[in-house]
Amino acid sequence: KVVLNIIKSGMVNIEQLVKLTGIGADYIKKIASKSNISLSYQSA
């Protein structure tokens, strides 16, 4: 739920999500692309 909530917020930091959740960046990108969400690659 946490990851989905972060993704739905529209501001996704791929590196941070990978570190916090262990989910692969490619998988996160797939979810975001299906949800038509732009990803943020800037470090926090």
PDB file of N, CA, C, O and CB in Angstrom:
ATOM      1  N   LYS A   1       0.828  -1.203   0.000  1.00  0.00           N
ATOM      2  CA  LYS A   1       0.000   0.000   0.000  1.00  0.00           C
ATOM      3  C   LYS A   1       0.864   1.255   0.000  1.00  0.00           C
ATOM      4  O   LYS A   1       0.544   2.234  -0.674  1.00  0.00           O
ATOM      5  CB  LYS A   1      -0.937   0.005   1.211  1.00  0.00           C
ATOM      6  N   VAL A   2       1.937   1.225   0.741  1.00  0.00           N
ATOM      7  CA  VAL A   2       2.791   2.411   0.839  1.00  0.00           C
ATOM      8  C   VAL A   2       3.341   2.791  -0.524  1.00  0.00           C
ATOM      9  O   VAL A   2       3.311   3.958  -0.915  1.00  0.00           O
ATOM     10  CB  VAL A   2       3.942   2.170   1.822  1.00  0.00           C
ATOM     11  N   VAL A   3       3.850   1.787  -1.251  1.00  0.00           N
ATOM     12  CA  VAL A   3       4.442   2.069  -2.557  1.00  0.00           C
ATOM     13  C   VAL A   3       3.399   2.627  -3.508  1.00  0.00           C
ATOM     14  O   VAL A   3       3.653   3.605  -4.210  1.00  0.00           O
ATOM     15  CB  VAL A   3       5.075   0.807  -3.148  1.00  0.00           C
ATOM     16  N   LEU A   4       2.210   1.998  -3.534  1.00  0.00           N
ATOM     17  CA  LEU A   4       1.157   2.475  -4.421  1.00  0.00           C
ATOM     18  C   LEU A   4       0.745   3.893  -4.061  1.00  0.00           C
ATOM     19  O   LEU A   4       0.483   4.705  -4.949  1.00  0.00           O
ATOM     20  CB  LEU A   4      -0.051   1.546  -4.363  1.00  0.00           C
ATOM     21  N   ASN A   5       0.684   4.199  -2.775  1.00  0.00           N
ATOM     22  CA  ASN A   5       0.311   5.549  -2.356  1.00  0.00           C
ATOM     23  C   ASN A   5       1.356   6.556  -2.824  1.00  0.00           C
ATOM     24  O   ASN A   5       1.014   7.648  -3.277  1.00  0.00           O
ATOM     25  CB  ASN A   5       0.147   5.618  -0.824  1.00  0.00           C
ATOM     26  N   ILE A   6       2.622   6.186  -2.714  1.00  0.00           N
ATOM     27  CA  ILE A   6       3.692   7.079  -3.156  1.00  0.00           C
ATOM     28  C   ILE A   6       3.590   7.301  -4.659  1.00  0.00           C
ATOM     29  O   ILE A   6       3.720   8.427  -5.139  1.00  0.00           O
ATOM     30  CB  ILE A   6       5.080   6.503  -2.784  1.00  0.00           C
ATOM     31  N   ILE A   7       3.355   6.210  -5.406  1.00  0.00           N
ATOM     32  CA  ILE A   7       3.256   6.322  -6.855  1.00  0.00           C
ATOM     33  C   ILE A   7       2.047   7.163  -7.244  1.00  0.00           C
ATOM     34  O   ILE A   7       2.131   7.986  -8.156  1.00  0.00           O
ATOM     35  CB  ILE A   7       3.168   4.933  -7.498  1.00  0.00           C
ATOM     36  N   LYS A   8       0.923   6.963  -6.559  1.00  0.00           N
ATOM     37  CA  LYS A   8      -0.285   7.713  -6.884  1.00  0.00           C
ATOM     38  C   LYS A   8      -0.115   9.199  -6.592  1.00  0.00           C
ATOM     39  O   LYS A   8      -0.804  10.033  -7.179  1.00  0.00           O
ATOM     40  CB  LYS A   8      -1.471   7.163  -6.105  1.00  0.00           C
ATOM     41  N   SER A   9       0.799   9.527  -5.690  1.00  0.00           N
ATOM     42  CA  SER A   9       1.021  10.930  -5.355  1.00  0.00           C
ATOM     43  C   SER A   9       1.610  11.690  -6.540  1.00  0.00           C
ATOM     44  O   SER A   9       1.510  12.915  -6.606  1.00  0.00           O
ATOM     45  CB  SER A   9       1.948  11.048  -4.140  1.00  0.00           C
ATOM     46  N   GLY A  10       2.225  10.964  -7.478  1.00  0.00           N
ATOM     47  CA  GLY A  10       2.742  11.600  -8.683  1.00  0.00           C
ATOM     48  C   GLY A  10       4.214  11.945  -8.614  1.00  0.00           C
ATOM     49  O   GLY A  10       4.836  12.196  -9.646  1.00  0.00           O
ATOM     50  N   MET A  11       4.780  11.964  -7.428  1.00  0.00           N
ATOM     51  CA  MET A  11       6.198  12.260  -7.287  1.00  0.00           C
ATOM     52  C   MET A  11       6.916  11.000  -6.828  1.00  0.00           C
ATOM     53  O   MET A  11       6.882  10.643  -5.650  1.00  0.00           O
ATOM     54  CB  MET A  11       6.433  13.431  -6.290  1.00  0.00           C
ATOM     55  N   VAL A  12       7.559  10.338  -7.766  1.00  0.00           N
ATOM     56  CA  VAL A  12       8.204   9.071  -7.446  1.00  0.00           C
ATOM     57  C   VAL A  12       9.711   9.203  -7.560  1.00  0.00           C
ATOM     58  O   VAL A  12      10.227   9.608  -8.602  1.00  0.00           O
ATOM     59  CB  VAL A  12       7.696   7.958  -8.364  1.00  0.00           C
ATOM     60  N   ASN A  13      10.411   8.865  -6.500  1.00  0.00           N
ATOM     61  CA  ASN A  13      11.866   8.828  -6.530  1.00  0.00           C
ATOM     62  C   ASN A  13      12.247   7.358  -6.641  1.00  0.00           C
ATOM     63  O   ASN A  13      12.187   6.622  -5.656  1.00  0.00           O
ATOM     64  CB  ASN A  13      12.510   9.516  -5.250  1.00  0.00           C
ATOM     65  N   ILE A  14      12.641   6.928  -7.844  1.00  0.00           N
ATOM     66  CA  ILE A  14      12.902   5.515  -8.101  1.00  0.00           C
ATOM     67  C   ILE A  14      13.962   4.962  -7.156  1.00  0.00           C
ATOM     68  O   ILE A  14      13.756   3.913  -6.546  1.00  0.00           O
ATOM     69  CB  ILE A  14      13.337   5.314  -9.546  1.00  0.00           C
ATOM     70  N   GLU A  15      15.077   5.644  -7.028  1.00  0.00           N
ATOM     71  CA  GLU A  15      16.165   5.145  -6.191  1.00  0.00           C
ATOM     72  C   GLU A  15      15.713   4.974  -4.751  1.00  0.00           C
ATOM     73  O   GLU A  15      16.045   3.982  -4.101  1.00  0.00           O
ATOM     74  CB  GLU A  15      17.362   6.089  -6.255  1.00  0.00           C
ATOM     75  N   GLN A  16      14.953   5.942  -4.255  1.00  0.00           N
ATOM     76  CA  GLN A  16      14.497   5.882  -2.871  1.00  0.00           C
ATOM     77  C   GLN A  16      13.513   4.735  -2.678  1.00  0.00           C
ATOM     78  O   GLN A  16      13.568   4.027  -1.673  1.00  0.00           O
ATOM     79  CB  GLN A  16      13.850   7.211  -2.459  1.00  0.00           C
ATOM     80  N   LEU A  17      12.600   4.549  -3.655  1.00  0.00           N
ATOM     81  CA  LEU A  17      11.630   3.459  -3.549  1.00  0.00           C
ATOM     82  C   LEU A  17      12.335   2.115  -3.543  1.00  0.00           C
ATOM     83  O   LEU A  17      11.969   1.219  -2.781  1.00  0.00           O
ATOM     84  CB  LEU A  17      10.619   3.520  -4.699  1.00  0.00           C
ATOM     85  N   VAL A  18      13.352   1.970  -4.395  1.00  0.00           N
ATOM     86  CA  VAL A  18      14.086   0.707  -4.453  1.00  0.00           C
ATOM     87  C   VAL A  18      14.761   0.432  -3.115  1.00  0.00           C
ATOM     88  O   VAL A  18      14.743  -0.696  -2.624  1.00  0.00           O
ATOM     89  CB  VAL A  18      15.132   0.733  -5.590  1.00  0.00           C
ATOM     90  N   LYS A  19      15.356   1.465  -2.531  1.00  0.00           N
ATOM     91  CA  LYS A  19      16.044   1.294  -1.251  1.00  0.00           C
ATOM     92  C   LYS A  19      15.062   0.943  -0.140  1.00  0.00           C
ATOM     93  O   LYS A  19      15.340   0.076   0.688  1.00  0.00           O
ATOM     94  CB  LYS A  19      16.814   2.565  -0.885  1.00  0.00           C
ATOM     95  N   LEU A  20      13.914   1.614  -0.121  1.00  0.00           N
ATOM     96  CA  LEU A  20      12.961   1.415   0.968  1.00  0.00           C
ATOM     97  C   LEU A  20      12.187   0.116   0.842  1.00  0.00           C
ATOM     98  O   LEU A  20      11.871  -0.520   1.848  1.00  0.00           O
ATOM     99  CB  LEU A  20      11.999   2.566   1.022  1.00  0.00           C
ATOM    100  N   THR A  21      11.877  -0.285  -0.394  1.00  0.00           N
ATOM    101  CA  THR A  21      10.982  -1.422  -0.582  1.00  0.00           C
ATOM    102  C   THR A  21      11.663  -2.644  -1.169  1.00  0.00           C
ATOM    103  O   THR A  21      11.162  -3.760  -1.030  1.00  0.00           O
ATOM    104  CB  THR A  21       9.850  -1.025  -1.461  1.00  0.00           C
ATOM    105  N   GLY A  22      12.806  -2.447  -1.828  1.00  0.00           N
ATOM    106  CA  GLY A  22      13.480  -3.566  -2.461  1.00  0.00           C
ATOM    107  C   GLY A  22      12.835  -3.958  -3.785  1.00  0.00           C
ATOM    108  O   GLY A  22      13.222  -4.951  -4.401  1.00  0.00           O
ATOM    109  N   ILE A  23      11.849  -3.173  -4.220  1.00  0.00           N
ATOM    110  CA  ILE A  23      11.187  -3.447  -5.491  1.00  0.00           C
ATOM    111  C   ILE A  23      12.053  -2.916  -6.628  1.00  0.00           C
ATOM    112  O   ILE A  23      12.618  -1.826  -6.535  1.00  0.00           O
ATOM    113  CB  ILE A  23       9.768  -2.810  -5.532  1.00  0.00           C
ATOM    114  N   GLY A  24      12.150  -3.691  -7.692  1.00  0.00           N
ATOM    115  CA  GLY A  24      12.989  -3.305  -8.819  1.00  0.00           C
ATOM    116  C   GLY A  24      12.503  -2.044  -9.506  1.00  0.00           C
ATOM    117  O   GLY A  24      11.299  -1.802  -9.595  1.00  0.00           O
ATOM    118  N   ALA A  25      13.433  -1.248  -9.988  1.00  0.00           N
ATOM    119  CA  ALA A  25      13.084   0.003 -10.658  1.00  0.00           C
ATOM    120  C   ALA A  25      12.243  -0.256 -11.902  1.00  0.00           C
ATOM    121  O   ALA A  25      11.320   0.501 -12.201  1.00  0.00           O
ATOM    122  CB  ALA A  25      14.349   0.778 -11.031  1.00  0.00           C
ATOM    123  N   ASP A  26      12.565  -1.332 -12.629  1.00  0.00           N
ATOM    124  CA  ASP A  26      11.799  -1.640 -13.844  1.00  0.00           C
ATOM    125  C   ASP A  26      10.348  -1.922 -13.506  1.00  0.00           C
ATOM    126  O   ASP A  26       9.441  -1.503 -14.225  1.00  0.00           O
ATOM    127  CB  ASP A  26      12.407  -2.841 -14.582  1.00  0.00           C
ATOM    128  N   TYR A  27      10.130  -2.638 -12.398  1.00  0.00           N
ATOM    129  CA  TYR A  27       8.761  -2.957 -11.985  1.00  0.00           C
ATOM    130  C   TYR A  27       8.004  -1.688 -11.613  1.00  0.00           C
ATOM    131  O   TYR A  27       6.832  -1.526 -11.951  1.00  0.00           O
ATOM    132  CB  TYR A  27       8.766  -3.940 -10.799  1.00  0.00           C
ATOM    133  N   ILE A  28       8.687  -0.797 -10.915  1.00  0.00           N
ATOM    134  CA  ILE A  28       8.065   0.474 -10.521  1.00  0.00           C
ATOM    135  C   ILE A  28       7.718   1.284 -11.772  1.00  0.00           C
ATOM    136  O   ILE A  28       6.653   1.897 -11.847  1.00  0.00           O
ATOM    137  CB  ILE A  28       9.012   1.292  -9.585  1.00  0.00           C
ATOM    138  N   LYS A  29       8.619   1.281 -12.745  1.00  0.00           N
ATOM    139  CA  LYS A  29       8.369   2.024 -13.987  1.00  0.00           C
ATOM    140  C   LYS A  29       7.155   1.456 -14.706  1.00  0.00           C
ATOM    141  O   LYS A  29       6.354   2.206 -15.264  1.00  0.00           O
ATOM    142  CB  LYS A  29       9.605   1.979 -14.912  1.00  0.00           C
ATOM    143  N   LYS A  30       7.015   0.122 -14.695  1.00  0.00           N
ATOM    144  CA  LYS A  30       5.865  -0.505 -15.354  1.00  0.00           C
ATOM    145  C   LYS A  30       4.566  -0.044 -14.705  1.00  0.00           C
ATOM    146  O   LYS A  30       3.612   0.313 -15.395  1.00  0.00           O
ATOM    147  CB  LYS A  30       5.975  -2.044 -15.295  1.00  0.00           C
ATOM    148  N   ILE A  31       4.536  -0.054 -13.369  1.00  0.00           N
ATOM    149  CA  ILE A  31       3.334   0.372 -12.648  1.00  0.00           C
ATOM    150  C   ILE A  31       3.016   1.828 -12.987  1.00  0.00           C
ATOM    151  O   ILE A  31       1.871   2.176 -13.274  1.00  0.00           O
ATOM    152  CB  ILE A  31       3.520   0.198 -11.114  1.00  0.00           C
ATOM    153  N   ALA A  32       4.040   2.664 -12.949  1.00  0.00           N
ATOM    154  CA  ALA A  32       3.838   4.088 -13.193  1.00  0.00           C
ATOM    155  C   ALA A  32       3.378   4.342 -14.624  1.00  0.00           C
ATOM    156  O   ALA A  32       2.519   5.190 -14.864  1.00  0.00           O
ATOM    157  CB  ALA A  32       5.124   4.863 -12.910  1.00  0.00           C
ATOM    158  N   SER A  33       3.952   3.607 -15.572  1.00  0.00           N
ATOM    159  CA  SER A  33       3.571   3.827 -16.970  1.00  0.00           C
ATOM    160  C   SER A  33       2.131   3.407 -17.206  1.00  0.00           C
ATOM    161  O   SER A  33       1.417   4.040 -17.984  1.00  0.00           O
ATOM    162  CB  SER A  33       4.506   3.058 -17.914  1.00  0.00           C
ATOM    163  N   LYS A  34       1.700   2.342 -16.540  1.00  0.00           N
ATOM    164  CA  LYS A  34       0.316   1.898 -16.679  1.00  0.00           C
ATOM    165  C   LYS A  34      -0.634   2.911 -16.054  1.00  0.00           C
ATOM    166  O   LYS A  34      -1.784   3.035 -16.474  1.00  0.00           O
ATOM    167  CB  LYS A  34       0.124   0.518 -16.033  1.00  0.00           C
ATOM    168  N   SER A  35      -0.153   3.627 -15.059  1.00  0.00           N
ATOM    169  CA  SER A  35      -0.980   4.602 -14.356  1.00  0.00           C
ATOM    170  C   SER A  35      -0.846   5.995 -14.976  1.00  0.00           C
ATOM    171  O   SER A  35      -1.441   6.959 -14.494  1.00  0.00           O
ATOM    172  CB  SER A  35      -0.601   4.646 -12.874  1.00  0.00           C
ATOM    173  N   ASN A  36      -0.047   6.089 -16.062  1.00  0.00           N
ATOM    174  CA  ASN A  36       0.159   7.384 -16.726  1.00  0.00           C
ATOM    175  C   ASN A  36       0.704   8.429 -15.757  1.00  0.00           C
ATOM    176  O   ASN A  36       0.226   9.562 -15.716  1.00  0.00           O
ATOM    177  CB  ASN A  36      -1.153   7.882 -17.340  1.00  0.00           C
ATOM    178  N   ILE A  37       1.704   8.036 -14.985  1.00  0.00           N
ATOM    179  CA  ILE A  37       2.302   8.951 -14.011  1.00  0.00           C
ATOM    180  C   ILE A  37       3.738   9.265 -14.429  1.00  0.00           C
ATOM    181  O   ILE A  37       4.499   8.370 -14.796  1.00  0.00           O
ATOM    182  CB  ILE A  37       2.267   8.341 -12.575  1.00  0.00           C
ATOM    183  N   SER A  38       4.089  10.528 -14.369  1.00  0.00           N
ATOM    184  CA  SER A  38       5.451  10.916 -14.694  1.00  0.00           C
ATOM    185  C   SER A  38       6.346  10.661 -13.484  1.00  0.00           C
ATOM    186  O   SER A  38       5.977  10.960 -12.348  1.00  0.00           O
ATOM    187  CB  SER A  38       5.516  12.405 -15.128  1.00  0.00           C
ATOM    188  N   LEU A  39       7.524  10.104 -13.745  1.00  0.00           N
ATOM    189  CA  LEU A  39       8.421   9.766 -12.648  1.00  0.00           C
ATOM    190  C   LEU A  39       9.463  10.855 -12.443  1.00  0.00           C
ATOM    191  O   LEU A  39       9.907  11.500 -13.392  1.00  0.00           O
ATOM    192  CB  LEU A  39       9.105   8.426 -12.910  1.00  0.00           C
ATOM    193  N   SER A  40       9.840  11.045 -11.192  1.00  0.00           N
ATOM    194  CA  SER A  40      10.883  12.015 -10.868  1.00  0.00           C
ATOM    195  C   SER A  40      12.166  11.260 -10.564  1.00  0.00           C
ATOM    196  O   SER A  40      12.192  10.404  -9.681  1.00  0.00           O
ATOM    197  CB  SER A  40      10.467  12.918  -9.665  1.00  0.00           C
ATOM    198  N   TYR A  41      13.225  11.574 -11.290  1.00  0.00           N
ATOM    199  CA  TYR A  41      14.493  10.885 -11.090  1.00  0.00           C
ATOM    200  C   TYR A  41      15.461  11.711 -10.257  1.00  0.00           C
ATOM    201  O   TYR A  41      16.608  11.311 -10.056  1.00  0.00           O
ATOM    202  CB  TYR A  41      15.119  10.551 -12.426  1.00  0.00           C
ATOM    203  N   GLN A  42      15.004  12.864  -9.770  1.00  0.00           N
ATOM    204  CA  GLN A  42      15.874  13.713  -8.965  1.00  0.00           C
ATOM    205  C   GLN A  42      16.040  13.119  -7.573  1.00  0.00           C
ATOM    206  O   GLN A  42      15.094  12.577  -7.002  1.00  0.00           O
ATOM    207  CB  GLN A  42      15.310  15.143  -8.877  1.00  0.00           C
ATOM    208  N   SER A  43      17.242  13.226  -7.037  1.00  0.00           N
ATOM    209  CA  SER A  43      17.464  12.725  -5.684  1.00  0.00           C
ATOM    210  C   SER A  43      16.789  13.644  -4.681  1.00  0.00           C
ATOM    211  O   SER A  43      16.682  14.850  -4.905  1.00  0.00           O
ATOM    212  CB  SER A  43      18.973  12.608  -5.379  1.00  0.00           C
ATOM    213  N   ALA A  44      16.335  13.071  -3.581  1.00  0.00           N
ATOM    214  CA  ALA A  44      15.592  13.853  -2.584  1.00  0.00           C
ATOM    215  C   ALA A  44      16.506  14.867  -1.919  1.00  0.00           C
ATOM    216  O   ALA A  44      16.065  15.619  -1.050  1.00  0.00           O
ATOM    217  CB  ALA A  44      14.963  12.930  -1.523  1.00  0.00           C
TER     218      ALA A  44
END
